[in-house]
Amino acid sequence: MCDQIDRINPEIIVAMGRFAAQALLKSTASIAELRGRRHEYSELKIPLVVTYHPAFLLRSMLEKKKVWNDLQFAQSLYDESNSERSG
């Protein structure tokens, strides 16, 4: 998986779910501990945002607002990155 990410070199990564987040960040922290802040993937320092897995939302509809906030945060990091590159 890491080789693929390195080859693609995305501008941002959104890790959806505990397993994805823990694998990409090489962490054992919970989603609650990882959400809400910017992480960096590998030496490439690709911005990485953690949020809940979509299947979790099917069981916990009240958590949708948190995921929406996470996605808005990811969008703001993406926009910030693009403005730094262009300006």
Buried (B, 14 or more C-beta within 10 A) or exposed (E): EEEEBEEEEEEBBBBBBBEBBBEBBEBEEEBEEBBEEBBEBEEEEBBBBBBBBEEBBEEEEEEEEBBEEBBEBBEEBBEEBEEEEEE
